[in-house]
Amino acid sequence: MPVPDFQSLMLPLLRIAADHKEHSLAEARDALASHFSLTDAEREERLPSGRQFRFSNRVAWAKVYLQQAGLVQSSRRGYFALTERGGDVLTQPPERIDIKFLSQYSQFQAFRTRQDPAPETDKTPSSQSEEESPEEALETAYVKMSAGLAAEVLARVKSNSPQFFERLVVELLVKMGYGGSRQDAGRAIGKSGDEGIDGIINEDRLGLGTIYIQAKRWNGSQSIGRPEIQRFVGALQGKRAKKGVFITTSIFSPDAANYAEHIDPKVVLIDGRRLAELMIDFEVGVAAARTYHVRRIDSDYFDETEEP
């Protein structure tokens, strides 16, 4: 089954603490994974950033929401225990604990609205369907925005001149750490046009390795096929080169991609989509519009345990 959304985890997580003992999040993850019959692959599914497991993230957020409503308390880092209010809920448990259920508690309303706690009123934050945890939602939104930006970046690159594309390749490779200085890289790229090779760039700032470059800016939707890659490989072999990069604003055919994966010398293919992603990652042709800092509690700061 798919990984349960974090609201579906709330009631089962609360029930784990029903014995009024202290439980760790690690213990809870194992128990919940067994309860929902999750496979190892489902437990190891990652968020878009790849930095966290989706299931672990959702368990953690379920615990945060229960804690903000006063149903569990954090006894120490990575642990939780049932509160008196949580015990009261479990005496006549609802079919489901979710945001709507937790909104009956004023402290949870304050948490949701980022206001100071106030006496309960008839007004509660609007119920909403949230399958994703807040952190997931943020990452998903970032991925969507990045995809839209990448499409716009690629369109702008295609609309500019071949000379602009050559300068772009230089700028990107230097930002990625190749070629030494921009001036050195500029002398190496886009100068030869020799036997299917557009230029040469140092692999590192010391010039310990050399990478041969071919860059093709195509406006149309035509893909680059295996023959184009074969000609490039032949040119590399003629130079006794071991490494090459083929950059294009178009796409590579599956046959071309498969061929490049199984040859020597090593050839890296960068299509239009990957080119745009690299431009975004290394801030070439894009600028930060707004920055959000996502902070976490520094548990060590609040630890009063004396050092030995």
C-alpha positions in Angstrom: 0.0 0.0 0.0 1.2 3.6 -0.4 2.7 5.4 2.5 -0.1 6.7 4.7 -0.5 10.5 4.9 0.6 12.0 8.1 -2.9 12.6 9.4 -3.8 8.9 9.0 -0.8 8.1 11.3 -2.0 10.3 14.2 -4.5 7.9 15.9 -2.3 4.8 15.5 0.7 6.8 16.9 -1.4 7.9 19.8 -2.4 4.4 20.5 1.2 3.3 20.7 1.5 5.6 23.8 -1.7 4.2 25.4 0.4 2.2 28.0 1.6 5.6 29.4 5.2 4.6 28.9 7.9 6.5 27.0 8.3 5.5 23.4 10.9 6.4 20.8 10.1 7.6 17.3 12.2 4.8 16.0 10.1 2.3 17.9 6.9 4.0 16.6 8.1 3.9 13.0 8.6 0.1 13.2 5.2 -0.4 14.9 3.4 1.8 12.4 5.1 0.2 9.4 4.0 -3.2 10.6 0.5 -1.8 11.3 0.1 -0.5 7.7 2.0 -3.5 6.2 4.6 -1.3 4.5 7.3 -2.9 2.5 11.0 -2.0 2.8 10.7 -0.1 -0.5 7.8 1.9 0.8 9.7 2.7 4.0 12.7 3.8 2.0 10.8 6.1 -0.4 12.4 9.5 -0.2 11.1 13.1 -0.3 11.8 15.1 -3.5 15.0 16.5 -2.0 16.2 12.9 -1.3 17.4 13.9 2.1 14.7 12.2 4.2 12.5 9.1 4.1 8.9 10.1 3.4 7.5 7.7 6.0 9.8 8.8 8.7 9.0 12.4 7.9 5.3 11.8 8.2 5.6 10.0 11.5 7.6 12.9 12.9 5.0 15.4 11.8 2.1 13.3 13.1 3.9 13.4 16.5 4.4 17.2 16.2 0.7 17.8 15.6 -0.3 15.5 18.4 2.1 17.3 20.7 0.9 20.8 19.6 -2.7 19.7 20.5 -1.5 18.5 23.9 -2.2 14.8 23.4 1.4 13.7 23.7 4.4 15.3 25.2 8.1 15.1 24.3 9.8 13.6 27.3 13.2 13.9 25.7 14.8 14.1 22.3 13.3 11.6 19.9 10.8 10.3 22.5 7.2 10.9 23.4 4.6 9.9 26.0 0.9 10.2 26.5 -0.6 13.2 28.3 -3.7 13.2 30.4 -5.6 14.8 27.5 -4.4 12.1 25.2 -5.6 9.5 27.6 -9.0 11.1 27.7 -9.2 10.9 23.9 -8.3 7.2 24.0 -11.1 6.4 26.4 -13.6 7.1 23.6 -11.4 7.3 20.6 -12.7 8.8 17.3 -12.6 6.9 14.1 -9.8 9.2 13.0 -7.6 12.0 14.4 -6.8 14.7 11.9 -6.4 18.4 11.7 -10.1 18.9 12.0 -10.3 16.9 15.2 -7.2 18.6 16.7 -8.7 22.0 15.9 -11.0 21.7 19.0 -8.0 22.6 21.1 -7.1 26.3 21.4 -3.4 25.6 21.6 -3.5 23.7 18.4 -5.4 26.6 16.8 -2.7 28.9 17.9 -0.1 26.6 16.4 -1.9 26.5 13.1 -2.6 30.3 12.9 0.8 31.3 14.5 -1.0 33.3 17.2 -0.7 33.3 20.9 -2.9 30.8 22.6 -6.4 32.2 23.3 -9.6 30.8 24.9 -11.5 28.4 22.7 -14.1 29.9 20.4 -16.5 28.6 17.8 -14.1 29.6 15.2 -11.5 27.0 14.2 -9.0 26.9 11.3 -10.7 25.6 8.2 -10.4 21.9 7.7 -8.2 20.9 4.9 -7.1 17.7 3.2 -3.4 17.4 3.8 -1.9 14.2 2.7 1.6 15.7 2.7 3.3 17.0 5.8 4.2 20.7 5.8 7.8 19.9 4.9 6.7 17.6 2.1 4.4 20.3 0.8 7.2 22.8 0.8 9.5 20.4 -1.1 6.8 19.5 -3.6 6.1 23.2 -4.3 9.8 23.8 -4.8 10.1 21.0 -7.3 7.1 22.3 -9.3 8.5 25.8 -9.3 11.9 24.6 -10.4 10.4 22.6 -13.2 8.5 25.6 -14.5 11.6 27.7 -14.2 13.7 25.1 -16.1 11.2 25.2 -19.0 11.4 29.0 -19.1 15.2 29.0 -19.0 15.5 26.4 -21.8 13.1 28.4 -24.0 15.1 31.6 -23.5 18.4 29.7 -24.3 16.9 28.4 -27.6 15.7 31.9 -28.6 19.2 33.3 -28.3 22.1 33.1 -30.8 24.6 30.3 -31.2 27.3 32.8 -29.9 25.2 33.3 -26.8 25.0 29.5 -26.3 28.8 29.2 -26.6 29.2 31.9 -23.9 26.6 30.1 -21.8 28.5 26.8 -22.0 31.7 28.5 -20.8 29.9 30.3 -17.9 28.2 27.1 -16.8 31.4 24.9 -16.9 33.4 27.5 -15.0 30.7 27.8 -12.4 30.8 24.0 -12.1 34.5 24.2 -11.3 36.0 23.4 -14.7 38.4 25.4 -16.9 40.2 27.4 -14.3 39.3 31.1 -14.9 36.5 32.3 -17.1 39.2 33.8 -19.4 41.1 30.6 -19.8 37.8 28.7 -20.4 36.8 31.3 -23.0 39.9 30.6 -25.0 39.3 26.8 -24.9 35.6 26.6 -25.8 34.0 27.3 -29.2 37.3 27.8 -31.0 38.2 24.7 -32.9 35.2 23.1 -34.6 37.7 20.4 -35.5 36.4 16.9 -36.4 33.2 17.2 -34.4 34.9 18.8 -31.4 33.9 22.3 -30.5 36.4 23.0 -27.7 38.6 21.8 -24.9 38.4 22.7 -21.3 40.5 21.7 -18.3 39.0 19.2 -15.9 40.3 21.0 -12.9 42.0 24.3 -12.1 45.5 22.7 -12.3 44.9 21.3 -15.7 45.5 17.7 -14.7 42.9 16.4 -17.1 41.3 17.5 -20.3 37.6 17.3 -21.4 36.5 17.7 -25.0 33.3 19.5 -25.6 30.6 19.4 -28.3 27.8 21.9 -27.9 24.7 22.0 -30.2 22.0 24.6 -29.9 18.9 23.3 -31.8 15.6 25.2 -31.9 13.5 22.3 -33.2 12.2 19.2 -31.5 14.5 16.9 -33.4 16.4 14.5 -31.2 20.2 13.8 -31.5 20.7 10.3 -32.6 23.4 7.7 -32.2 25.3 8.7 -35.4 26.0 12.2 -33.9 27.4 10.6 -30.8 29.4 8.1 -32.8 31.0 11.0 -34.8 31.9 12.7 -31.5 33.4 9.5 -30.1 35.4 9.0 -33.3 36.8 12.6 -32.9 37.7 11.8 -29.3 39.5 8.6 -30.2 41.4 10.6 -32.9 42.7 12.8 -30.1 43.3 9.9 -27.8 40.9 11.6 -25.4 39.3 9.8 -22.5 36.5 12.1 -21.6 33.9 14.1 -23.5 30.7 16.1 -22.9 28.0 16.5 -25.5 25.7 19.4 -24.6 22.5 20.3 -26.5 19.3 22.3 -26.1 17.5 19.3 -27.7 17.1 15.7 -26.5 19.0 12.5 -27.1 17.3 9.5 -28.7 17.2 6.3 -26.5 19.6 4.6 -28.9 22.1 7.5 -28.5 21.8 7.4 -24.7 22.2 3.6 -24.5 25.3 3.8 -26.8 26.9 6.5 -24.7 26.5 4.4 -21.6 28.5 1.4 -22.9 31.5 3.0 -24.6 35.1 4.0 -23.9 36.0 6.9 -23.9 33.5 8.2 -21.3 30.9 10.5 -22.8 28.5 12.5 -20.7 25.3 13.6 -22.5 23.6 16.8 -21.3 20.2 17.5 -22.9 18.2 20.6 -22.8 16.3 19.7 -19.6 19.5 18.8 -17.7 21.2 21.9 -19.1 18.5 24.1 -17.6 18.6 22.3 -14.3 22.4 22.8 -14.1 21.9 26.5 -14.9 19.5 26.8 -12.0 21.7 24.8 -9.6 24.7 26.9 -10.4 22.8 30.2 -10.8 23.6 30.9 -14.4 21.0 33.1 -16.0 18.8 33.0 -12.9 18.6 35.0 -9.7 17.1 34.3 -6.2 13.8 36.0 -5.9 13.1 35.1 -2.3 14.8 33.0 0.4 13.1 30.9 3.1 15.0 29.5 6.0 13.6 26.3 7.4 14.9 25.9 10.9 14.9 23.1 13.4 15.2 23.0 17.2 18.8 22.7 18.4 18.3 20.1 21.0 21.8 20.4 22.3 21.2 24.0 23.3 18.3 23.0 25.6 20.2 20.0 27.1 21.0 20.8 30.8 22.9 17.6 31.3 26.4 18.3 32.7 29.3 17.1 30.6 31.4 14.4 32.2 
